[in-house]
């Protein structure tokens, strides 16, 4: 199985590396999402990224813009997806308070609005619908060497911030009231986290699709939550689980000729179920 | 004491309202960070503050001076604005009008805060040690000194040797003491407690309150204690800020806690020794 995987490296090496880096990047940010108990945020921001790409595809077929080469460039889709994901993350972070609505309500609205309009915008564009279906189905095959460098840079940046500001981030994620009382600029930090989350999810969606991005965001952090005794341990356990899951998922997918994104997310979801059972048994024994 | 020009007038609903609230003027006559001001000298001075949220005014004409070593009780019925004033004094909520000046020793690095209850997500795994260690955020402490600080803070609240314990396995009273330890690990000059005994039993209360009173007396720790319980104020306060009809009556305890003021605050005649019938409850002030 390993030899087969090694043999496929020449063809899919960039996709593998990009996929692993995405898993590490999103699982790190996922610790904050899970600590705040905002799991559904990941789905909403992923869907917002899809809406951004749908918007770029729809505008690309509009008269006047259709002839512009840059409208059809890959980076246009990438930037449109990332921009909408950032807007979606910022809306869920602060929009609820301003609108007098709960965080869950705004998150649900972002998810439903983005889900519907990403399809409606491209309902009469067969090529566009194919692209949306590809994003929703998740495939890593098209990842390039550039993608690997981009995500490598993002992982380095997020790790650097996490190491430098770990305790501040943990306090913000776990107890924002206390964070404000001891002088942290809670809103500014929240905006920063939202921008990072939107960028990471938006860029990941283009390469890996919705299922892989959402799965890597929440599943490793949820597994870490089940097995760790402290939140700070989740910060390194979650990316370790994400990386191990992605490596194992890709190897299994290659061996059984399965889509790697689904294989990885399916594996992580199974690991989470096992972790829940073990945690339940452990707490029953302790009681 | 000189009070600087009004800070935050007309401000508060923009991009940097938290920054404006926190970075207000210092008390000019006392800007000597090298040493503590003498007992009684002002750490915080509010003049004519107006406070509120969005379009809703909560308090007006709030004037009080909190001196070093004072033990202030912020006293009033639920919904009277106690927590609102506390948020302003902490620099989280900018005033709509008036002036709020703070001594450098009332800056966030010198403030310990104890909330009503842990705002932690109860499904998150955490230990007593982790909860208390996060209290060091914003305080410049060498890494090597941190374990000693943690042990000291836990010992102060009677949780010595429990750093590795699951926070969620503690009783409500022990959890609240851990939150007090999280405030004390900062070695604060100003300790702020927002109804810390809310929902706890008398045993927990009896353990914690004398401890805080001792720190106040023996170490000159300045304390702001939010509650609706008049009896606690009578027992421990040196000063009281009573919330009445959208403003406050603030001063020395014996001058403020009098039947006329209590009647104004609670809307019913209050016996000098009794609690008002509607003073209980869980909602923040």
Interface residues (C-beta under 8 A of the other chain):
Chain A: X35 X36 X37 X167 X168 X170 X171 X174 X175 X176 X177 X178 X179 X180 X181 X182 X183 X184 X185 X186 X187 X188 X225 X228 X229 X230 X231 X232 X234
Chain B: X18 X19 X22 X90 X91 X92 X107 X108 X109 X111 X113 X115 X118 X119 X120 X121 X123 X124 X125 X126 X127 X129 X130 X133 X134 X135 X136 X137 X138 X166 X182 X186 X192
